Amino acid sequence: MPDFPRWVFVVAGVTSLALIAGLLMSNFSGGETKIERRIERLYALDDPRFTNELGVLLGPPFLTGNKISALLNGDEIFPPMLAAIRGAKVSITFETYIYWSGDIGQAFADALSERARQGVKVHVLLDWVGSAKMEDSMLAAMRDAGVQVRKFHPPHWSHLGRLNNRTHRKLLVVDGRIGFTGGVGVAPQWTGRAQNPAH
């Protein structure tokens, strides 16, 4: 091996450190714009003006003939969601941030798997971070039953600064007819009726 001047190695080392520092800075600088805007609540959920205002806010108006129900806490939320899944004939599309193991997680996994085995197209999108407390065996059982499961945005060294760019959506659409959305996660904390600080 030919002799290189010591300064060549120093320059190469400094260049490498500069590249690593640049990569780290680009990862942690976060190109995300922070937008904070509170929307004042003017109408109750059962007021017809609420759906009108929501349509204006979201773009498309609500179509006549639709019904909206507000469900509070797990005792009201989970039974109709599971009933809709169990009654699916054509398709189930489910996206959620929090999905953990436990009784309610198992109930959803069983219902989704049963429908997939019956030929219903079942698509599940889970957030990688939000579903970290979900057992691999539960995921494997759903996949074995024919549920198409994907995890959104797994961590990678090249985008550590965007690690918190998560999918916080909670959506369930059954047969293109029944939809659920809100702030509930599929985990024991959301079960019950907010009976104690753990729920």
C-alpha positions in Angstrom: 0.0 0.0 0.0 1.5 3.4 -1.0 2.3 6.0 1.7 -0.2 8.8 1.7 0.5 12.0 3.6 -1.2 12.2 7.0 -3.2 15.3 5.9 -5.0 13.2 3.3 -6.4 11.0 6.0 -7.3 14.0 8.2 -9.2 15.6 5.3 -11.0 12.4 4.5 -11.9 12.0 8.2 -13.2 15.6 8.4 -15.2 15.2 5.2 -16.8 12.0 6.6 -17.7 13.8 9.9 -19.1 16.7 7.9 -21.3 14.4 5.9 -22.5 12.6 9.0 -23.2 15.9 10.7 -25.1 17.1 7.6 -27.2 14.0 7.5 -28.1 14.3 11.2 -29.0 18.0 10.9 -31.3 17.3 7.9 -33.0 14.5 9.9 -33.6 16.6 13.0 -34.3 20.0 11.5 -37.9 18.8 10.7 -39.3 20.4 7.6 -42.8 20.3 9.0 -44.7 23.5 9.4 -46.6 23.9 12.6 -50.2 25.0 12.2 -52.3 25.7 15.1 -55.9 26.8 14.6 -58.7 26.1 16.9 -62.2 25.7 15.5 -64.9 27.0 17.7 -67.8 24.7 18.3 -71.0 26.6 17.5 -73.6 23.9 17.3 -74.5 20.6 19.1 -74.1 17.4 17.2 -77.8 16.9 16.7 -78.3 20.4 15.3 -78.7 20.3 11.5 -76.4 23.3 11.3 -73.6 21.1 12.6 -73.6 18.9 9.5 -73.9 21.9 7.3 -70.9 23.6 8.9 -68.9 20.4 8.8 -69.6 20.0 5.1 -68.3 23.5 4.5 -65.2 22.8 6.6 -64.3 19.5 4.9 -65.4 20.4 1.3 -68.1 18.0 0.2 -71.5 18.5 1.8 -73.3 15.7 3.7 -75.7 13.9 1.4 -79.4 13.7 2.5 -80.5 10.3 3.8 -77.4 9.8 6.0 -77.6 9.5 9.7 -75.0 10.5 12.3 -74.7 9.2 15.8 -72.4 10.3 18.5 -71.0 7.4 20.5 -69.3 8.1 23.8 -66.7 5.8 25.5 -65.9 2.2 24.7 -69.3 0.8 26.0 -71.0 2.7 23.2 -68.3 2.7 20.6 -67.0 -0.8 20.3 -70.2 -2.9 20.1 -71.5 -1.2 17.0 -68.1 -1.2 15.4 -67.7 -4.9 16.0 -71.3 -5.5 14.8 -70.6 -3.7 11.6 -67.5 -5.7 11.0 -69.3 -9.0 11.7 -72.1 -8.0 9.3 -69.8 -7.0 6.5 -70.6 -8.6 3.1 -68.1 -7.0 0.7 -65.3 -4.9 2.2 -63.8 -3.6 5.4 -61.3 -0.8 5.5 -59.8 -0.1 8.9 -57.1 2.5 9.8 -56.0 3.2 13.3 -53.2 4.8 15.3 -53.4 2.8 18.5 -54.0 -0.9 18.3 -52.7 -3.0 21.2 -53.1 -6.5 22.4 -55.7 -7.2 25.0 -59.4 -8.3 25.0 -60.7 -5.6 22.8 -57.7 -5.9 20.4 -58.4 -9.7 20.2 -62.1 -9.1 19.6 -61.3 -6.9 16.6 -58.7 -9.3 15.3 -61.1 -12.2 15.5 -63.9 -10.3 13.8 -61.7 -9.1 11.0 -60.2 -12.6 10.5 -63.6 -14.3 10.4 -64.8 -11.9 7.7 -61.7 -12.4 5.7 -62.1 -16.2 5.8 -65.6 -15.7 4.5 -64.3 -13.8 1.4 -64.8 -10.2 2.5 -62.0 -8.0 1.4 -60.4 -6.7 4.7 -57.7 -4.0 4.6 -56.1 -2.8 7.8 -53.6 0.0 8.1 -51.9 0.4 11.4 -49.4 3.0 12.5 -46.1 1.4 13.2 -45.5 3.3 16.5 -49.2 3.1 17.7 -49.3 -0.6 17.2 -46.0 -1.4 18.8 -47.8 -3.0 21.8 -49.6 -5.4 19.5 -48.4 -9.0 19.7 -46.9 -10.4 16.5 -49.0 -13.5 16.9 -52.2 -11.4 16.5 -50.9 -9.8 13.3 -49.8 -13.2 12.0 -53.3 -14.7 12.7 -55.0 -11.9 10.8 -52.6 -12.3 7.9 -53.1 -16.1 7.8 -56.9 -15.5 7.7 -56.5 -13.3 4.6 -56.6 -9.8 6.2 -54.3 -7.4 4.3 -52.4 -5.7 7.1 -49.8 -2.9 6.6 -47.9 -0.9 9.1 -47.4 2.8 8.3 -44.1 4.6 8.5 -41.6 2.2 10.2 -38.7 4.1 11.8 -35.6 4.4 9.7 -32.2 6.1 10.3 -32.7 8.3 7.3 -35.8 10.0 8.6 -35.4 10.2 12.4 -36.4 13.8 12.4 -39.8 12.8 10.9 -40.3 10.0 13.3 -43.5 11.6 14.7 -45.1 11.9 11.3 -47.7 9.3 12.2 -51.1 8.4 11.0 -53.4 9.4 13.8 -56.5 8.6 11.8 -59.1 6.3 13.3 -61.4 5.1 10.5 -63.6 2.1 9.9 -65.6 1.8 6.7 -67.8 -1.3 6.2 -69.3 -2.1 2.8 -68.9 1.5 1.7 -72.1 2.2 3.7 -71.3 2.5 7.4 -68.4 4.6 8.7 -66.9 5.3 12.1 -64.4 8.0 13.0 -63.3 9.7 16.2 -60.6 9.6 18.8 -60.8 6.0 20.1 -57.9 3.6 20.1 -58.2 -0.1 20.1 -56.8 -0.7 23.6 -58.0 -1.5 27.1 -57.9 2.2 28.1 -60.7 3.0 25.7 -63.1 0.3 27.0 -65.7 0.9 29.6 -67.4 4.3 30.3 -64.5 6.4 31.6 -65.1 5.0 35.0 -61.7 5.7 36.3 -58.5 7.7 35.4 -57.1 4.6 33.6 -60.0 4.7 31.1 
